[in-house]
Amino acid sequence: MQPRPSDDAFDLGFEAEDEFATPPQAPAADPWADLGAPIGSAAPMAPDPYAADPFAADDSFADFPPARPNDEPEYQRMAPAPAPHPIHEMIAGAEATFGEAPVPRITIHVFCARTETATLIERAAADRRLSRASTVVKAGGLAAAVEHYQNQPTPSLVIVESLDPAPEMIAQLDRLAEVCDPGTKVMVIGSANDIALYRELMRRGVSEYLVPPLQPLQVIRAIGGLYADPSAPFLGRQIAFVGARGGSGSSTLAHNIAWTISERIQAGAIIVDYDLAFGTAGLNFNHDPLQGVVDALGQPDRLDPVLMDRMMARCTDRLSLFAAPATLDSDYDISAEAYDEVTQKIRAAAPFVVLDLPHGWNSWTRKMLIASDDLVIVATPDLASLRNAKNMVDLVRQARPNDSPPRLVLNQVGLPGRPEIPTKDFGDALGIQPSMIIPFDAKTFGLAANNGQMIPETAPKSKAAEGIEQLAQLISRREPAAVQKSSVLSSLFRKK
C-alpha cells in the first residue's frame, strides 16, 4: 500500500494494488491503525453507539474508537443478508448480456472453514469458465493458509475463509501478507457484511471480499474480474448453432439470427462458418471472399484486428462474415487450440459472434459447444434427431452445471407424408421445451437461398420471420430498435 496525504476526513488514504503485500505503518491519525496490533493494545473503549442494536453483542468493532472522536461512526454496521444481494443479481444479469471470458491458466488455492464453502468451490471449479485454472481446495480456513505458506510458495490466487471477528481476521491477514510472494492475489470470504471492514481489507491489499450466501457464478465472476484485461472494451457473446442431424437447417437459422441481430436489433455481429468443407454462409449471403476462416486458423498467432478485417467479408454495415472455403482440396487437420485461439480473438471484434458448427464430432466441436455462452440445437421431429439431441443435451448439462440449458429449435415441422414425433413429446423427452418451431415452408426458404437473402428480407410477414426475430431477441437479450416514422409535413419540407 502507498498511503497518500489528505486532509479529507472521509478519505481512507489508500491506493489499491494488485498484489497482496505488507503495508507500511499507518499514520497516527488513522482510526484503524491499532487493528494490526494485538487486541490487548487497543485504545480504550469508547461509548458504544450500537448499545440498543440487537447485533451489539456480536459487534467486533466495539473495542475500537470511532472514525471521528466524540462523534458518530462514519459507517454503520449492516446485519448479515438473508438472501443474495440484489446488486449482485443485477450485476450478474448485466454481465450475462455480454460474453464471459474464461479465467486464464492460473493456480488457485482455497482454504475453507466450512464444508458448505468447500462444496461451493468444487462446483465452481468444475465450471467451463475455470477449465484453464488449476484449483486446490483445503480445509482449515485462514489460519491453515498462514501455516501452510510458512515454507511453501504462494500461487497466483489464494482464497481464504475466516469466521473470526474482524480484529483477529486482520491480524491473521497481516501474518499471511508476510509469507505471500509478490504478485499473489488474495480473496477473503468472511461472515460480516460490514462496509468499514471491507474498506479496511481493500486498504491492506486484499483483492476481493465476499460474504455468504454465495453462488458458484458469483465466485467465478469475482475471480474473473481480478484477471480481466482493462484494455479490452468487451468480449462478444459466443452463440453456437449445431444440428442434431445433417440437413436440419442449423446453418440457415444461424445466418438468419445473425442478420436479425445486426439489422433489426442493430448490434454488431460476426458469423464464423466452421464447416470448412461444406459451409454455406458464403452462398447464403452471396459472397465469395478470397480469404476466410481457414486462413485465420492456419496462423492464429498472427491474427490481429487489421488482419482480421482483411479476412472478413462485409455483409452489411454491422454484419461481417468469416466464410469457409467450402472445398475439398485439404483435409483441414487443425488443432483444437487453434480453433479456441481464433474464436477468442474474434470475440473481441463484435458484441455477438455466431458460430456455425458442422454436424460432426471431434475434440474442438465438443469444446466449442461447452464453451459457448448460448447453445442452440436445431432438430427435425424424427427419431434420429431426438436421439442425437438428447445426447447433446445430456452432455451439455453435465459439463455446464451453472449455465442455462441449451435452446431447442424444431425445424421443418409438418413435412407432408412424413411421420413425426409430436412437439410436446419431443420436448418432454429432452427435458426442455422448444424455443422456436419452424413450419415446413420449402418455397420461402428455397427462394431466400437462391437469391442470397435472409428470410426476413424475402418474406417479412411469414411465421418463420416472426419466429426468427423472437429468437434473436431471446438470445441477444435486447429489443428491436425503434423505427422512426416520417410524417407528411416532414416529407413536404424535405430538401430535394
Secondary structure as GFF3:
##gff-version 3
##sequence-region A 1 496
A	DSSP	three_ten_helix	33	36	.	.	.	ID=ss1
A	DSSP	three_ten_helix	39	41	.	.	.	ID=ss2
A	DSSP	three_ten_helix	56	58	.	.	.	ID=ss3
A	DSSP	alpha_helix	86	97	.	.	.	ID=ss4
A	DSSP	beta_strand	107	112	.	.	.	ID=ss5
A	DSSP	alpha_helix	115	125	.	.	.	ID=ss6
A	DSSP	three_ten_helix	128	130	.	.	.	ID=ss7
A	DSSP	beta_strand	134	139	.	.	.	ID=ss8
A	DSSP	alpha_helix	141	148	.	.	.	ID=ss9
A	DSSP	beta_strand	157	161	.	.	.	ID=ss10
A	DSSP	alpha_helix	166	179	.	.	.	ID=ss11
A	DSSP	beta_strand	185	189	.	.	.	ID=ss12
A	DSSP	alpha_helix	195	203	.	.	.	ID=ss13
A	DSSP	beta_strand	208	210	.	.	.	ID=ss14
A	DSSP	alpha_helix	216	226	.	.	.	ID=ss15
A	DSSP	beta_strand	237	243	.	.	.	ID=ss16
A	DSSP	alpha_helix	250	263	.	.	.	ID=ss17
A	DSSP	beta_strand	269	273	.	.	.	ID=ss18
A	DSSP	alpha_helix	281	284	.	.	.	ID=ss19
A	DSSP	alpha_helix	293	298	.	.	.	ID=ss20
A	DSSP	three_ten_helix	300	302	.	.	.	ID=ss21
A	DSSP	alpha_helix	305	311	.	.	.	ID=ss22
A	DSSP	beta_strand	313	314	.	.	.	ID=ss23
A	DSSP	beta_strand	319	322	.	.	.	ID=ss24
A	DSSP	alpha_helix	336	347	.	.	.	ID=ss25
A	DSSP	beta_strand	352	356	.	.	.	ID=ss26
A	DSSP	alpha_helix	363	371	.	.	.	ID=ss27
A	DSSP	beta_strand	374	379	.	.	.	ID=ss28
A	DSSP	alpha_helix	383	399	.	.	.	ID=ss29
A	DSSP	beta_strand	407	413	.	.	.	ID=ss30
A	DSSP	alpha_helix	423	430	.	.	.	ID=ss31
A	DSSP	beta_strand	436	439	.	.	.	ID=ss32
A	DSSP	alpha_helix	442	451	.	.	.	ID=ss33
A	DSSP	alpha_helix	455	458	.	.	.	ID=ss34
A	DSSP	alpha_helix	463	476	.	.	.	ID=ss35
A	DSSP	alpha_helix	488	492	.	.	.	ID=ss36
###
